[in-house]
Amino acid sequence: MMIQKNIVDNLFSQFGTEDINQLSIRQVGKLVAQIEQQSGVEFIHMEMGVPG
């Protein structure tokens, strides 16, 4: 299943940029969550963190 470009474009504009490199890690997480919600397509989440 493909995600419609207009969904991604509209969400990027809400973050004030078209360049994902300008977003913080938190913003990317929020962006992906919103894309998932609006498109119905789930992403694989692979977060890195410091254990314990």
Secondary structure, DSSP 8 states (H G I E B T S, - for coil): ----HHHHHHHHHHTT-S-GGGS-HHHHHHHHHHHHHHH-------------
